[in-house]
Amino acid sequence: MKRFGVLVAVAVLACGTATTGSARASESAPSSGSCPTAEIFATDNTAIITDPADPRLRTRLTRFDREVRSTIRSHGARPGASTLLDGVFWSAELQRATYERSRAFDVNRVSAQDLHHIADVIRKQYRQEAVLTFRCLPRDAPDTDAVEIRADGVDATRLHDALVADPEARERLGGGSVTLDEQLVLVAPLADLPLARRFAENLGVDWEDAEIRYGDEEFVG
């Protein structure tokens, strides 16, 4: 992912409370229960994959799931559920889209400092170039500089085609991920929220139904 400086990104959301820092796109008030204490998006892949039919994209990352949960637990946090993701990212060097299979992990009872440390441990353990951390904050907090957009009805093929067709989005946003039940997960700088909205709407997203999480992002690398 170009914006992250790597083809693979790990995102960590550290939220102050279960309700702070998240809102429906049409509302200014937070949406109850929508922002977990923390979330880690991670992979063990180090290869560049450009073929959507590559068998490595069908892995369920079962062993990786167990290992990351163990890492989270061993550093004093409580691992929650995890979700398989299909990522599509733009490579400026290759001038084409690349693909990634990853998992999103819920994490509970963890401080921002410990999240930073866990992210660095995961980065080193799985030979990743960088890890993105995102502390979930109120929309108007001084440190809020990024958003995470979640919206239903987007698959990996649609995400790929939209990214390839939009030079500005692929340059500034870099890419995104979708769950296996077709929910878009897109992290973007707060300054690029209008671009992210346009990109999401071009994917067919109903912006009124999208969930927006606000926070502070940090690249750990």
C-alpha positions in Angstrom: 0.0 0.0 0.0 1.7 3.2 -1.2 0.4 5.5 1.5 1.8 3.2 4.1 5.1 2.7 2.2 4.5 -1.1 2.1 2.4 -3.5 0.2 1.1 -5.0 3.5 -0.3 -2.8 6.2 -1.2 -3.6 9.8 -3.8 -1.3 11.4 -4.4 -1.0 15.1 -7.4 0.8 16.5 -7.1 1.8 20.2 -10.4 3.2 21.5 -10.9 5.0 24.7 -14.4 3.6 25.2 -16.8 1.4 23.3 -18.8 4.3 22.1 -16.3 7.1 21.6 -15.0 8.1 18.2 -17.5 6.4 15.9 -20.5 7.7 14.0 -22.8 6.9 11.2 -21.8 9.0 8.2 -25.0 11.1 8.5 -24.7 11.8 12.2 -22.3 13.7 14.5 -23.1 11.6 17.5 -21.2 8.3 18.1 -22.8 5.0 17.3 -23.1 2.9 20.4 -20.9 -0.2 20.6 -19.4 0.3 17.2 -15.8 1.0 18.2 -14.0 -1.8 20.0 -11.2 -1.2 22.5 -8.6 -2.1 19.8 -8.4 -3.8 16.4 -5.3 -5.2 14.7 -5.2 -5.9 10.9 -2.3 -8.2 10.3 -0.8 -10.7 7.8 2.2 -13.0 7.7 2.6 -12.6 3.9 5.8 -11.0 2.5 5.3 -11.8 -1.2 3.9 -9.5 -3.9 0.8 -11.1 -5.3 -0.7 -9.6 -8.5 -2.9 -12.6 -9.6 -6.3 -12.6 -7.9 -6.5 -16.4 -8.6 -3.2 -17.0 -6.6 -3.9 -19.9 -4.2 -2.2 -18.0 -1.4 -5.2 -15.7 -1.3 -7.4 -18.6 -0.3 -5.6 -19.3 3.0 -7.6 -18.9 6.1 -4.5 -18.0 8.2 -5.6 -20.4 10.9 -2.1 -20.9 12.4 -1.4 -17.2 12.1 -4.7 -16.5 14.0 -3.5 -18.6 16.9 0.0 -17.1 16.9 -1.2 -13.5 16.9 -3.8 -14.2 19.7 -0.9 -15.7 21.7 1.2 -12.6 21.1 -1.6 -10.3 22.2 -2.2 -12.3 25.3 1.4 -12.6 26.3 1.7 -8.8 26.3 -1.1 -8.4 28.8 -4.0 -7.7 26.5 -7.1 -9.8 25.8 -7.6 -11.1 22.3 -11.2 -11.1 20.9 -12.6 -12.3 17.6 -10.8 -12.2 14.3 -12.0 -11.8 10.8 -10.5 -12.7 7.4 -9.9 -9.9 5.0 -9.1 -9.6 1.3 -6.9 -6.5 0.6 -6.3 -4.7 -2.7 -3.5 -2.2 -2.8 -1.9 -0.2 -5.6 1.9 -0.6 -6.3 3.3 2.4 -8.0 6.5 0.5 -8.8 4.6 -2.3 -10.6 1.8 0.1 -11.8 -0.8 -2.5 -11.0 -2.9 -3.7 -8.1 -1.6 -6.2 -5.6 -3.6 -8.5 -3.3 -3.3 -9.6 0.3 -5.1 -12.0 2.6 -5.1 -10.9 6.2 -7.0 -11.0 9.5 -8.5 -8.3 11.7 -8.2 -9.0 15.4 -10.2 -7.4 18.2 -8.1 -6.6 21.2 -9.4 -5.6 24.7 -7.8 -4.3 27.9 -4.9 -2.6 26.2 -3.3 0.8 26.5 -2.0 2.9 23.6 1.6 2.3 24.7 1.0 -1.5 24.8 -0.7 -1.4 21.4 2.4 0.3 19.9 4.6 -2.4 21.4 2.4 -5.2 20.2 2.4 -3.7 16.7 6.1 -3.6 16.7 6.4 -7.2 17.9 4.1 -8.3 15.1 6.0 -6.3 12.6 9.3 -7.9 13.5 7.9 -11.4 14.0 6.3 -11.5 10.5 8.9 -9.4 8.7 6.6 -6.6 7.9 8.0 -3.2 6.8 5.6 -1.1 8.8 2.6 -1.3 11.1 -0.2 1.3 11.2 -1.7 2.1 14.6 -5.0 4.0 14.9 -6.2 5.3 18.3 -10.0 5.7 18.2 -10.8 9.2 19.5 -13.7 11.6 19.5 -14.3 13.4 16.2 -13.2 16.8 17.6 -10.2 15.6 19.7 -7.0 17.5 19.0 -5.1 14.4 18.0 -7.7 13.1 15.5 -6.1 13.0 12.1 -7.6 9.9 10.4 -10.8 7.9 9.7 -11.7 4.3 9.2 -14.7 3.8 6.9 -16.8 0.6 7.1 -19.6 -0.1 4.6 -21.5 -3.1 3.3 -21.9 -4.3 -0.2 -18.3 -4.2 -1.6 -16.3 -7.2 -2.8 -12.6 -7.5 -3.8 -13.3 -7.4 -7.5 -15.2 -4.2 -7.3 -12.6 -2.7 -5.0 -9.8 -3.7 -7.5 -11.6 -2.2 -10.5 -12.4 1.1 -8.7 -8.8 1.5 -7.5 -7.4 0.8 -10.9 -9.8 3.3 -12.5 -9.1 6.2 -10.0 -5.5 7.5 -10.1 -6.1 10.0 -7.3 -7.6 7.4 -4.9 -4.8 4.8 -5.6 -2.1 7.5 -5.1 -3.5 9.0 -1.9 -5.5 6.2 -0.3 -3.3 3.3 -1.5 -6.0 0.6 -1.3 -8.3 -1.0 1.2 -9.8 -4.3 2.3 -13.1 -6.2 2.3 -14.4 -8.9 4.6 -15.6 -12.2 3.2 -19.2 -11.1 3.7 -18.4 -8.0 1.5 -17.9 -5.2 4.0 -15.4 -2.4 3.0 -12.7 -1.4 5.4 -10.9 1.7 4.4 -8.4 3.7 6.5 -7.6 7.3 5.3 -6.2 10.5 6.6 -8.9 12.9 7.9 -7.8 15.4 5.2 -8.7 12.9 2.6 -12.2 12.1 3.9 -13.9 13.9 0.9 -11.8 11.7 -1.5 -12.5 8.6 0.6 -16.2 9.4 0.4 -16.2 9.9 -3.3 -14.2 6.6 -3.7 -16.7 4.7 -1.5 -19.7 6.1 -3.3 -18.1 5.1 -6.6 -18.0 1.6 -5.2 -21.8 1.8 -4.7 -21.7 2.5 -1.0 -24.7 4.4 0.5 -22.8 7.0 2.5 -25.7 7.5 4.9 -25.3 3.9 6.0 -21.5 3.9 6.3 -19.8 3.8 9.7 -17.0 6.4 10.2 -14.5 5.9 13.0 -12.3 8.8 13.9 -8.8 8.6 15.5 -5.1 9.2 15.4 -2.9 7.0 13.1 0.8 6.2 13.7 3.1 4.2 11.5 5.3 1.8 13.5 8.3 0.7 11.5 
